[in-house]
Amino acid sequence: MAVNLVEEFRVSIFAQFVFDTAPLSLHDRVASAFVHAGLQGKGISLFSLLFGVSMAILRERLSRSGRPLYYLSRRLAALLALGLVHLLFIWNGDILVEYAVAGFIVLPLLAMPVRALAIAAVCALLIYLAVPFPPISSLWPPLEGLRAHAAEAARVYGGGSYTEVRRFALTELPLILSLHAFVFARTIALFLAGAIAWRAGLFDGSAASRRVLVRVAIAGCLVGGALTLAEDAGFDLTVDALGPFRHVMTKLSPTVLALGYGAALVAFVQRRERGIAARALAPLGRMAFTNYILQSVIFSLVFFGYGLGLFGKLGAFVTLLLGTSVFALQCAFSALWLRRYRYGPLEWLWRALMYGRAPRARAGA
């Protein structure tokens, strides 16, 4: 949410490629640095990893019915349909369509042994490391074209009607497709890594799994953090030792740091599964689909012209404060909703589309 807010709802996603040198206040510089160094690329990597975990969990459970591919295919098809609604009618920063497509590729691989999954994950990661940027050069304009596009985005998103905003958002899809193509192989690699983590028992809460998680957390945070900070500080640590492989390290650093984040969080929750943090965040996680789409609706109304029209008018710091407030409200809303219902609204719909029948909605019914 923080990355989406600061990098995409607040300003055009393509503004980051324009290298704008406009002066910023100290708190905006700190907020932007925090999002870029600490979160950008890490949140989406964790999201991908968790999606792979969920696929592995569902395949394991559905295997008892003898039809895991059938139901998981229905689940991915429903996700694709809901993602297209989100993409075309709410916000073109959608990730669900990419996840549905990548899920269809990963789905038949889930039956393989862990060793084969690991080989497939490494192959996908190597493909990602080999993909240049932009991956579809014919779709990517020169710098002046990007600068003109970002300026037009500020005008339309900040002051346009719903129809004007959606029409302009559709014209951005070729550029956005290029961004998705750049990270698509990484998404597949992380889906597979999540499935491997589940199959390897890293979520079973045992002392052995926690030891592994702690090691991964320390290594991931130290290595990924050092590479990220070095890159953002402008120090070329890899040029002498690795030369042309510097771009590989730049691509790997967000993923390595995300693995460190994820391992640390899982290890923490396993030790304190009844703690305050787990109790506060669990309802939000159980309604992740609903909250993700709801964030798009809320922030579209805040930043786009058919709402408050604040696109391009807020600094990173104020935007993060806004996001923190919405996050806190969603925590409270999720907890209240789940006192009465077993699923969030979109979770209920997704489950109904997957199984072809309406699940029981009321909690305790």
NUTI-669867 format. One record per atom (N, C-alpha, C): residue in one letter; x, y, z. Coordinates in steps of 0.05 Angstrom, whole numbers, padded with zeros to 5 digits, always signed. Each point is the difference from the previous one (the first is absolute). Layout:
<rs>
AXYZ ...
</rs>
This chain:
<rs>
M+00016-00024+00000 M-00016+00024+00000 M+00017+00025+00000 A+00021+00001+00016 A+00018+00023+00002 A+00013+00006-00027 V+00010-00021-00013 V+00013+00004-00027 V-00021+00009-00020 N-00023-00013-00001 N-00021+00008-00019 N-00007+00029+00004 L-00003+00009+00025 L-00008+00027+00006 L+00021+00020-00009 V+00025-00004+00008 V+00020+00020-00005 V+00009+00000-00029 E+00002-00023-00012 E+00011-00003-00027 E-00021+00000-00023 E-00026-00005+00007 E-00019-00003-00022 E-00025+00016+00003 F-00012+00001+00024 F-00024+00016+00003 F+00006+00029+00003 R+00021+00007+00014 R+00007+00028+00005 R+00010+00014-00025 V+00017-00014-00016 V+00011+00010-00025 V-00001-00023-00020 S+00006+00007-00025 S+00001-00021-00021 S+00022-00020+00007 I-00006-00026-00005 I+00020-00021+00004 I+00025+00005-00018 F-00004+00014-00022 F+00022+00004-00018 F+00017+00025+00007 A-00009+00015+00021 A+00016+00023+00008 A+00028-00008+00011 Q+00002-00025+00011 Q+00025-00009+00011 Q+00021-00004-00021 F-00008-00002-00026 F+00019-00004-00022 F+00008+00026-00013 V-00011+00022+00010 V+00005+00027-00011 V+00023+00014+00014 F+00006-00009+00024 F+00022+00012+00016 F-00005+00029+00006 D-00023+00006+00010 D-00007+00027+00007 D+00018+00010+00024 T+00011+00023-00003 T+00018+00010+00021 T-00012+00023+00016 A-00027+00002+00000 A-00013+00021+00016 A+00007-00003+00029 P+00005+00023+00014 P+00008-00002+00029 P-00022-00011+00017 L+00007-00016+00020 L-00019-00012+00018 L+00006+00009+00029 S-00020+00001+00017 S+00005+00005+00028 S+00014-00024+00012 L+00011+00004+00024 L+00015-00021+00013 L-00018-00024+00006 H-00024+00005+00010 H-00017-00023+00007 H-00010-00015-00024 D-00003+00015-00023 D-00008-00014-00025 D+00024-00017-00010 R+00024+00011+00002 R+00023-00016-00008 R+00004-00025+00017 V-00004+00002+00026 V+00002-00023+00017 V-00022-00020-00006 A-00025+00009-00004 A-00022-00018-00006 A+00005-00014-00027 S+00009+00015-00020 S+00005-00013-00026 S+00023-00020+00001 A+00021+00007+00015 A+00023-00018+00003 A-00009-00026+00015 F-00016+00003+00020 F-00010-00023+00015 F-00016-00019-00018 V-00018+00012-00016 V-00016-00017-00018 V+00017-00013-00021 H+00019+00015-00011 H+00016-00011-00022 H+00019-00021+00010 A+00015+00006+00022 A+00020-00018+00010 A-00012-00023+00015 G-00020+00006+00016 G-00011-00021+00018 G-00022-00016-00010 L-00016+00011-00019 L-00024-00014-00008 L-00003-00006-00030 Q+00010+00018-00017 Q-00004-00004-00029 Q+00013-00025-00010 G-00016-00017-00013 G+00009-00026-00010 G-00001-00021+00021 K+00000+00007+00026 K-00001-00019+00022 K-00028-00009+00006 G-00019+00020+00000 G-00028-00007+00005 G-00011-00018-00021 I+00005+00006-00025 I-00011-00016-00022 I+00013-00028+00000 S+00026-00002+00008 S+00013-00026+00002 S-00013-00017+00021 L-00006+00012+00024 L-00013-00014+00021 L-00028-00009-00008 F-00014+00018-00014 F-00027-00007-00010 F+00002-00024-00018 S+00019-00001-00018 S+00004-00022-00019 S+00006-00026+00015 L+00018+00002+00020 L+00008-00023+00016 L-00025-00012+00014 L-00016+00017+00012 L-00024-00009+00015 L-00020-00012-00019 F-00002+00010-00024 F-00019-00012-00019 F+00008-00028-00007 G+00027-00004-00003 G+00010-00028-00005 G-00006-00018+00024 V+00003+00011+00024 V-00007-00016+00024 V-00029-00008-00001 S-00018+00019-00006 S-00028-00006-00001 S-00007-00021-00021 M+00013+00001-00023 M-00005-00020-00020 M+00008-00028+00009 A+00023-00002+00014 A+00009-00025+00010 A-00019-00011+00022 I-00009+00018+00018 I-00019-00009+00021 I-00026-00011-00012 L-00011+00015-00019 L-00025-00008-00012 L+00003-00026-00016 R+00022-00002-00015 R+00004-00025-00015 R+00001-00024+00019 E+00014+00003+00022 E+00003-00021+00020 E-00028-00008+00010 R-00016+00020+00008 R-00026-00006+00011 R-00019-00011-00021 L+00000+00011-00024 L-00018-00009-00021 L+00008-00027-00011 S+00025-00008+00004 S+00008-00027-00010 S-00016-00022+00014 R-00011+00006+00024 R-00016-00020+00014 R-00026-00005-00015 S-00009+00020-00015 S-00025-00004-00016 S+00006-00012-00027 G+00025-00001-00008 G+00008-00012-00026 G-00003+00019-00023 R-00006+00025+00004 R-00004+00019-00022 R+00014+00027+00005 P+00025-00001+00008 P+00014+00026+00006 P+00003+00018-00024 L+00007-00011-00023 L+00004+00017-00024 L-00026+00013-00009 Y-00022-00014+00002 Y-00026+00011-00008 Y-00007+00024+00017 Y+00001-00003+00027 Y-00008+00022+00017 Y+00020+00023+00000 L+00026-00007-00001 L+00019+00022-00001 L-00001+00015-00027 S-00006-00014-00021 S-00004+00014-00026 S-00024+00019+00001 R-00022-00009+00013 R-00023+00017+00004 R+00007+00025+00017 R+00016-00005+00020 R+00009+00022+00018 R+00016+00020-00015 L+00018-00009-00017 L+00017+00019-00016 L-00017+00014-00021 A-00019-00014-00012 A-00018+00013-00020 A-00017+00021+00013 A-00010-00005+00024 A-00015+00020+00015 A+00017+00024+00007 L+00025-00005+00008 L+00019+00022+00006 L+00005+00016-00024 L+00003-00013-00024 L+00005+00015-00024 L-00023+00018-00007 A-00025-00010+00003 A-00023+00016-00006 A-00003+00024+00019 L+00004-00005+00026 L-00001+00022+00019 L+00022+00020-00003 G+00024-00011-00007 G+00023+00018-00006 G-00005+00018-00024 L-00013-00011-00020 L-00006+00017-00024 L-00020+00022+00006 V-00019-00006+00018 V-00019+00021+00008 V+00016+00022+00015 H+00018-00008+00018 H+00016+00019+00015 H+00017+00016-00019 L+00013-00013-00019 L+00019+00013-00019 L-00015+00020-00018 L-00022-00008-00010 L-00014+00016-00021 L-00018+00022+00012 F-00011-00005+00024 F-00020+00019+00010 F+00007+00014+00026 I+00022-00008+00013 I+00007+00013+00025 I+00028+00012-00001 W+00021-00017-00005 W+00027+00009+00001 W+00018-00018-00017 N+00016+00013-00018 N+00016-00016-00018 N+00026-00010+00012 G+00004+00005+00026 G+00024-00011+00014 G-00005-00028+00010 D-00021-00013-00009 D-00008-00027+00009 D+00023-00020-00003 I+00001-00018+00020 I+00020-00022-00001 I-00014-00027-00004 L-00027-00001+00004 L-00015-00025+00001 L+00001-00015-00027 V-00002+00015-00022 V+00000-00012-00026 V+00027-00015-00005 E+00022+00014+00007 E+00026-00014-00003 E+00001-00025+00017 Y-00010+00002+00025 Y+00001-00024+00018 Y-00017-00023-00011 A-00023+00007-00012 A-00016-00022-00011 A+00014-00013-00024 V+00012+00015-00017 V+00015-00011-00023 V+00024-00016+00009 A+00015+00011+00019 A+00023-00015+00011 A-00009-00025+00014 G-00023+00002+00014 G-00010-00023+00014 G-00007-00023-00018 F-00010+00005-00024 F-00006-00021-00019 F+00025-00014-00009 I+00022+00015-00002 I+00026-00012-00008 I+00011-00017+00023 V-00003+00009+00024 V+00012-00014+00023 V-00017-00024+00008 L-00026+00001-00004 L-00019-00020+00010 L+00009-00029-00007 P+00006-00006-00026 P+00007-00028-00005 P+00027-00009+00012 L+00017+00020+00007 L+00026-00006+00011 L-00002-00008+00030 L-00022+00006+00013 L-00002-00005+00029 L+00000-00029+00007 A-00005-00018-00020 A+00000-00028+00005 A+00029-00012+00001 M+00019+00016-00008 M+00028-00009-00001 M+00012-00002+00028 P+00021-00016+00003 P+00014-00001+00026 P+00013+00026+00006 V+00007+00004+00026 V+00012+00026+00008 V+00025+00006-00015 R+00017-00020-00005 R+00025+00005-00014 R-00006+00011-00028 A-00019-00012-00014 A-00008+00010-00027 A-00011+00028+00001 L-00016+00005+00021 L-00011+00027+00003 L+00023+00020+00004 A+00020-00007+00015 A+00023+00017+00005 A+00015+00006-00026 I+00003-00020-00017 I+00014+00003-00025 I-00017+00019-00018 A-00026-00004+00000 A-00018+00018-00016 A+00002+00028+00010 A+00001+00004+00027 A+00001+00027+00011 A+00026+00014-00008 V+00022-00015+00001 V+00026+00012-00007 V+00000+00007-00030 C-00011-00017-00017 C-00002+00006-00029 C-00016+00026-00004 A-00023+00002+00013 A-00016+00024-00003 A+00015+00025+00010 L+00015-00003+00022 L+00015+00023+00010 L+00022+00008-00019 L+00013-00020-00012 L+00021+00006-00020 L-00011+00015-00024 I-00024-00008-00009 I-00014+00014-00022 I-00005+00029+00008 Y-00010+00004+00024 Y-00005+00027+00010 Y+00026+00017+00000 L+00022-00012+00009 L+00025+00014+00001 L+00011+00007-00028 A-00008-00016-00020 A+00009+00004-00027 A-00017+00020-00016 V-00024+00006+00010 V-00018+00017-00015 V+00009+00029+00002 P+00004+00014-00022 P+00008+00028+00001 P-00023+00018+00007 F+00007+00025+00006 F-00021+00020+00004 F+00004+00023-00020 P-00021+00007-00015 P-00027-00012+00000 P+00000-00026-00016 P-00016-00019+00009 P+00000-00026-00014 P-00013+00001-00028 I-00019+00019-00003 I-00013+00003-00026 I+00006+00029-00009 S+00023+00003-00012 S+00011+00027-00006 S-00019+00016-00018 S-00015-00014-00017 S-00017+00014-00019 S-00023+00014+00015 L-00006-00008+00024 L-00021+00012+00016 L+00010+00023+00017 W+00026+00003+00002 W+00012+00019+00019 W+00009+00025-00014 P-00011+00023+00006 P+00008+00025-00014 P+00026+00010+00011 P+00013+00019-00014 P+00025+00012+00010 P-00007+00018+00024 L+00021+00011+00012 L-00003+00016+00024 L-00020+00023-00003 E+00002+00014-00022 E-00018+00023-00004 E-00029-00009-00002 G-00004-00024-00013 G-00027-00011-00002 G-00011-00008+00027 L+00017-00011+00017 L-00008-00007+00027 L-00007+00025+00017 R+00016+00021-00004 R-00005+00024+00015 R-00026+00013-00009 A-00006-00001-00026 A-00026+00011-00009 A-00023-00017+00010 H+00004-00027+00001 H-00021-00017+00009 H-00006+00005+00030 A+00021+00003+00016 A-00004+00005+00028 A-00014+00027+00005 A+00006+00020-00017 A-00013+00026+00003 A-00030-00003-00008 E-00006-00015-00021 E-00027-00004-00008 E-00016-00016+00021 A+00014-00020+00013 A-00012-00015+00021 A-00008+00018+00023 A+00017+00019+00007 A-00006+00018+00022 A-00025+00017-00007 R-00002+00008-00025 R-00024+00016-00008 R-00025-00016+00001 V+00000-00024-00012 V-00024-00016-00003 V-00008-00012+00027 Y+00019-00014+00014 Y-00007-00013+00025 Y-00008+00021+00021 G+00012+00023-00001 G-00006+00020+00021 G-00025+00016-00005 G-00010+00001-00025 G-00023+00017-00005 G-00021-00012-00018 G+00004-00025-00010 G-00018-00012-00019 G-00024-00012+00013 S-00021-00004-00016 S-00024-00014+00009 S+00006-00030+00001 Y-00019-00016+00010 Y+00005-00029+00001 Y+00005-00011-00028 T-00016+00009-00020 T+00004-00010-00027 T+00027+00008-00011 E+00009+00025+00005 E+00026+00009-00010 E+00022-00015+00013 V-00002-00004+00026 V+00021-00015+00014 V+00002-00028-00010 R-00023-00014-00003 R+00001-00028-00009 R+00011-00001-00029 R-00008+00019-00017 R+00010-00001-00028 R+00030+00004+00000 F+00011+00018+00016 F+00029+00005+00000 F+00014-00025+00012 A-00013-00012+00021 A+00012-00024+00012 A+00003-00022-00020 L-00019-00002-00018 L+00001-00021-00021 L+00024+00005-00019 T+00005+00026-00006 T+00023+00006-00018 T+00026-00007+00013 E+00001-00002+00027 E+00025-00007+00014 E+00006-00030+00000 L-00020-00016-00007 L+00004-00029+00003 L+00024-00011-00015 P+00006+00009-00025 P+00024-00011-00012 P+00026+00005+00016 L+00003+00024+00012 L+00023+00006+00017 L-00001-00018+00025 I-00023-00003+00011 I-00002-00017+00024 I+00005-00029-00006 L-00008-00009-00024 L+00006-00027-00008 L+00030-00005-00001 S+00015+00021-00009 S+00029-00003-00001 S+00012-00004+00028 L-00011+00015+00020 L+00009-00004+00027 L-00006-00028+00011 H-00024-00010-00006 H-00008-00027+00008 H+00019-00021-00013 A+00006+00004-00025 A+00017-00018-00014 A+00028-00001+00012 F+00009+00023+00011 F+00026+00001+00012 F+00002-00017+00025 V-00021-00002+00016 V+00001-00015+00025 V-00015-00027-00001 F-00011-00007-00023 F-00017-00024+00000 F+00014-00025+00008 A+00025-00004-00010 A+00015-00024+00007 A+00006+00000+00030 R+00005+00023+00012 R+00004+00001+00029 R-00025-00008+00015 T-00023+00008-00010 T-00025-00008+00013 T-00002-00031+00000 I+00006-00012-00022 I-00002-00030-00001 I+00020-00012+00019 A+00025+00011+00000 A+00020-00011+00019 A-00009+00002+00029 L-00013+00022+00007 L-00008+00003+00028 L-00025-00017+00006 F-00018-00003-00019 F-00022-00019+00004 F+00012-00028+00007 L+00019-00008-00015 L+00012-00027+00004 L+00015+00000+00027 A+00014+00022+00007 A+00014+00001+00026 A-00020-00002+00023 G-00023+00013-00003 G-00021-00002+00021 G-00010-00029+00003 A-00004-00014-00023 A-00009-00028+00001 A+00021-00017+00013 I+00026+00005-00006 I+00022-00015+00012 I+00001+00004+00030 A-00004+00025+00009 A+00001+00006+00029 A-00023-00015+00014 W-00023-00001-00012 W-00022-00015+00013 W+00006-00030+00000 R+00009-00011-00022 R+00005-00028-00002 R+00024-00008+00019 A+00018+00019+00005 A+00023-00006+00017 A-00006+00002+00029 G-00025+00008+00007 G-00008+00001+00028 G+00009+00025+00015 L+00006+00022-00014 L+00009+00024+00013 L-00022+00015+00015 F-00025-00009-00004 F-00022+00013+00014 F-00012-00018+00022 D+00014-00022+00007 D-00012-00019+00018 D+00004+00008+00030 G+00015+00022+00005 G+00004+00009+00027 G+00020-00015+00017 S+00013-00019-00012 S+00020-00016+00016 S+00025+00016+00005 A+00015-00010+00020 A+00025+00014+00007 A+00020-00001-00023 A+00000-00023-00014 A+00018-00002-00023 A-00006+00020-00022 S-00026+00003-00006 S-00007+00019-00021 S+00006+00029+00009 R-00004+00006+00025 R+00006+00027+00010 R+00030+00006-00003 R+00016-00020+00006 R+00029+00004-00003 R+00007+00007-00029 V-00012-00015-00019 V+00005+00006-00028 V-00010+00028-00007 L-00024+00007+00010 L-00011+00026-00006 L+00017+00023+00011 V+00011-00004+00024 V+00017+00020+00012 V+00025+00004-00017 R+00012-00022-00009 R+00024+00002-00017 R-00006+00015-00026 V-00023-00007-00012 V-00007+00013-00025 V-00006+00030+00005 A-00013+00006+00023 A-00006+00028+00006 A+00026+00016+00003 I+00019-00011+00015 I+00025+00015+00005 I+00015+00004-00027 A+00003-00022-00015 A+00015+00002-00025 A-00014+00018-00020 G-00026-00003-00003 G-00015+00016-00019 G+00000+00029+00007 C-00004+00007+00025 C+00000+00028+00008 C+00027+00013-00002 L+00021-00015+00008 L+00027+00011-00001 L+00009+00004-00029 V-00002-00021-00016 V+00010+00001-00028 V-00018+00018-00017 G-00026-00004+00001 G-00018+00016-00015 G+00000+00029+00009 G+00002+00005+00026 G+00001+00027+00010 G+00025+00014-00008 A+00023-00014+00001 A+00025+00013-00007 A+00000+00007-00030 L-00009-00017-00017 L-00001+00005-00029 L-00019+00023-00006 T-00023+00000+00013 T-00020+00021-00005 T+00011+00027+00009 L+00011+00002+00024 L+00010+00025+00010 L+00024+00010-00016 A+00017-00019-00008 A+00023+00008-00017 A-00009+00012-00026 E-00020-00013-00012 E-00010+00010-00026 E-00013+00027+00003 D-00017+00004+00021 D-00014+00025+00004 D+00019+00022+00008 A+00022-00007+00014 A+00019+00020+00008 A+00019+00008-00023 G-00001-00015-00022 G+00017+00007-00022 G+00027-00014+00000 F+00005-00018+00019 F+00025-00014+00001 F+00000-00025-00018 D+00018-00001-00019 D+00000-00023-00018 D+00018-00022+00011 L-00011-00014+00019 L+00016-00021+00014 L+00008-00023-00019 T-00016-00004-00021 T+00004-00024-00016 T+00016+00005-00025 V+00007+00025-00006 V+00012+00006-00026 V+00028-00013-00002 D+00016+00001+00021 D+00027-00011-00001 D-00001-00030+00001 A-00016-00011+00018 A+00001-00029+00003 A-00017-00015-00021 L-00022+00012-00008 L-00018-00015-00018 L-00004+00013-00027 G+00009+00025-00003 G-00001+00013-00026 G-00028-00001-00012 P-00003-00014-00023 P-00026+00000-00014 P-00023-00013+00015 F+00006-00014+00022 F-00021-00014+00015 F-00013+00019+00021 R+00007+00025-00001 R-00012+00019+00019 R-00030+00001-00003 H-00010-00001-00025 H-00029+00002-00004 H-00014-00024+00012 V+00014-00023+00000 V-00012-00024+00012 V-00003+00004+00030 M+00019+00011+00014 M-00002+00005+00028 M-00022+00021+00006 T-00002+00020-00018 T-00022+00020+00004 T-00027-00014-00002 K-00003-00018-00018 K-00026-00014-00003 K-00005-00019+00024 L+00021-00012+00010 L-00003-00020+00021 L-00005+00013+00028 S+00010+00024+00004 S-00001+00012+00027 S-00028+00002+00011 P-00020+00009-00015 P-00027+00002+00012 P-00011-00028+00008 T+00005-00020-00017 T-00010-00026+00005 T+00013-00013+00025 V+00027+00004+00002 V+00014-00011+00023 V-00009+00013+00025 L-00004+00026+00000 L-00009+00015+00024 L-00029-00009+00007 A-00016-00004-00021 A-00028-00009+00006 A+00000-00027+00013 L+00017-00018-00009 L+00002-00027+00013 L+00008+00003+00029 G+00018+00019+00006 G+00008+00006+00027 G-00023+00010+00017 Y-00015+00019-00012 Y-00024+00010+00014 Y-00020-00022+00006 G-00006-00016-00021 G-00020-00021+00004 G+00008-00021+00020 A+00025-00008+00000 A+00009-00020+00019 A-00001+00011+00028 A+00008+00026+00004 A-00001+00012+00026 A-00028+00002+00011 L-00019+00007-00017 L-00028+00003+00008 L-00012-00027+00008 V+00005-00020-00017 V-00011-00027+00006 V+00012-00010+00026 A+00026+00003+00004 A+00013-00010+00025 A-00012+00015+00024 F-00004+00026-00003 F-00011+00016+00022 F-00028-00009+00007 V-00017-00004-00020 V-00028-00007+00004 V-00002-00028+00012 Q+00018-00018-00009 Q-00001-00028+00011 Q+00007+00000+00030 R+00017+00018+00008 R+00007+00001+00029 R-00021+00015+00016 R-00015+00018-00013 R-00020+00017+00014 R-00026-00001-00014 E-00010-00024-00007 E-00024-00002-00017 E-00025+00011+00014 R+00001+00003+00027 R-00023+00011+00014 R+00006+00029+00010 G+00021+00012-00011 G+00007+00026+00008 G-00017+00022-00012 I+00004+00025+00010 I-00017+00022-00009 I+00003+00005-00029 A+00025-00001-00011 A+00004+00006-00029 A-00015-00021-00017 A+00003-00025+00007 A-00014-00021-00016 A-00030+00003+00001 R-00010+00006+00024 R-00030+00003+00003 R-00009+00024-00016 A+00015+00021-00001 A-00008+00024-00014 A+00001-00003-00030 L+00020-00014-00010 L+00005-00002-00029 L-00014-00024-00013 A-00007-00021+00016 A-00012-00024-00012 A-00026+00006-00015 P-00018+00016+00011 P-00025+00006-00015 P+00006+00014-00026 L+00019+00019+00000 L+00007+00014-00025 L+00010-00020-00021 G+00016-00019+00009 G+00010-00020-00019 G-00021-00019-00010 R-00019-00007+00017 R-00022-00017-00009 R-00018+00014-00020 M+00001+00026-00001 M-00015+00016-00020 M+00018+00015-00019 A+00022-00012-00007 A+00020+00014-00016 A-00010+00008-00027 F-00016-00017-00013 F-00011+00006-00027 F-00019+00024+00002 T-00019-00001+00019 T-00018+00022+00004 T+00015+00026+00006 N+00019-00001+00018 N+00014+00024+00008 N+00017+00011-00023 Y+00012-00017-00016 Y+00015+00009-00023 Y-00017+00016-00020 I-00023-00011-00007 I-00018+00014-00018 I-00012+00025+00013 L-00006-00002+00025 L-00011+00023+00014 L+00020+00023+00001 Q+00026-00006+00003 Q+00020+00021-00001 Q+00000+00014-00027 S-00003-00015-00021 S-00001+00012-00027 S-00024+00019-00002 V-00023-00009+00010 V-00024+00017-00001 V+00005+00026+00016 I+00010-00003+00025 I+00004+00023+00017 I+00020+00019-00012 F+00023-00010-00008 F+00021+00018-00009 F-00006+00012-00028 S-00016-00014-00016 S-00009+00012-00025 S-00018+00024+00005 L-00017-00002+00020 L-00018+00022+00008 L+00016+00023+00013 V+00022-00006+00012 V+00017+00021+00012 V+00016+00015-00021 F+00013-00015-00018 F+00019+00012-00018 F-00010+00007-00028 F-00020-00013-00010 F-00009+00005-00027 F-00020+00022-00002 G-00003+00011-00024 G-00017+00024-00004 G-00029-00004+00007 Y-00011-00024-00003 Y-00028-00004+00007 Y-00004-00003+00030 G+00021+00003+00015 G-00002+00000+00030 G+00011+00027+00010 L+00020-00002+00017 L+00012+00025+00012 L+00021+00013-00019 G+00010-00016-00020 G+00018+00011-00019 G+00027+00008+00011 L+00011-00015+00019 L+00026+00007+00013 L+00024-00012-00015 F-00004-00011-00023 F+00022-00012-00015 F+00022+00021-00006 G+00025-00006+00008 G+00022+00018-00004 G+00001+00023+00019 K-00018+00001+00020 K-00001+00023+00018 K+00010-00006+00029 L+00003-00025+00006 L+00009-00008+00027 L+00028-00010+00000 G+00015+00006+00021 G+00027-00011+00003 G+00000-00028+00010 A+00023-00013-00001 A+00001-00028+00008 A-00006-00004+00030 F+00008+00019+00016 F-00004-00003+00029 F-00030+00001+00007 V-00014+00020-00010 V-00029+00002+00006 V-00015-00024-00012 T+00009-00009-00023 T-00012-00023-00012 T+00003-00025+00017 L+00024-00003+00011 L+00004-00023+00018 L-00017+00002+00025 L-00004+00024+00011 L-00018+00003+00023 L-00028-00007-00007 L-00009+00008-00024 L-00026-00008-00010 L-00002-00030-00002 G+00020-00013-00011 G+00000-00029-00002 G-00001-00014+00026 T+00015+00011+00020 T+00000-00012+00027 T-00028+00001+00012 S-00013+00023-00004 S-00028+00003+00011 S-00019-00020-00013 V+00002-00003-00026 V-00017-00019-00014 V+00006-00029+00009 F+00025-00006+00003 F+00008-00026+00009 F-00012-00007+00027 A+00002+00020+00019 A-00011-00004+00027 A-00030-00004-00001 L-00014+00015-00017 L-00029-00003-00003 L-00007-00027-00012 Q+00017-00009-00019 Q-00006-00027-00011 Q+00004-00022+00020 C+00020+00003+00017 C+00003-00020+00022 C-00025-00002+00017 A-00010+00024+00008 A-00024+00000+00016 A-00024-00010-00015 F-00003+00008-00025 F-00023-00009-00016 F+00001-00030-00004 S+00023-00011-00006 S+00003-00029-00004 S-00008-00016+00025 A+00010+00010+00023 A-00007-00014+00025 A-00030+00001+00005 L-00012+00023-00004 L-00029+00002+00004 L-00016-00018-00019 W+00008+00000-00025 W-00014-00016-00021 W+00002-00029+00007 L+00023-00010+00008 L+00004-00028+00005 L-00013-00010+00026 R-00009+00018+00016 R-00016-00008+00023 R-00027-00011-00009 R-00010+00010-00023 R-00026-00008-00009 R+00000-00019-00024 Y+00023+00002-00015 Y+00001-00016-00025 Y+00026-00016+00000 R-00002-00023-00014 R+00023-00018-00002 R+00021+00010-00020 Y-00009+00015-00020 Y+00018+00009-00021 Y-00005+00030-00005 G+00021+00013-00012 G-00005+00026-00011 G-00018-00001-00024 P-00012+00022-00009 P-00018-00001-00023 P+00012-00012-00025 L+00024+00009-00008 L+00013-00011-00024 L+00011-00028+00004 E+00009-00006+00024 E+00008-00027+00007 E-00023-00019-00004 W-00024+00008+00010 W-00024-00016-00003 W-00006-00004-00030 L+00001+00021-00015 L-00007-00002-00029 L+00021-00017-00014 W+00025+00003+00006 W+00021-00016-00013 W-00004-00030+00007 R-00006-00006+00024 R-00005-00027+00008 R-00025-00012-00014 A-00021+00017-00002 A-00024-00009-00014 A+00005-00006-00029 L+00016+00017-00013 L+00007-00005-00029 L+00018-00024-00003 M+00017-00005+00019 M+00018-00023-00001 M-00015-00026+00002 Y-00018-00002+00020 Y-00014-00025+00005 Y-00026-00003-00014 G-00010+00022-00012 G-00026-00001-00014 G-00024-00001+00019 R+00004+00007+00024 R-00022+00002+00019 R+00006+00021+00021 A-00021+00011+00012 A+00003+00021+00020 A+00008-00012+00026 P+00023+00008+00011 P+00008-00010+00027 P-00016+00013+00022 R-00002-00013+00023 R-00013+00011+00023 R+00014+00026+00009 A-00015+00021+00002 A+00012+00027+00005 A+00001+00007+00029 R-00021-00005+00015 R-00001+00009+00027 R+00019-00016+00019 A+00014+00015+00017 A+00018-00013+00019 A-00017-00015+00021 G+00007-00024+00006 G-00014-00016+00020 G-00027-00011-00009 A-00007+00005-00025 A-00026-00010-00010 A+00001-00029-00007 
</rs>
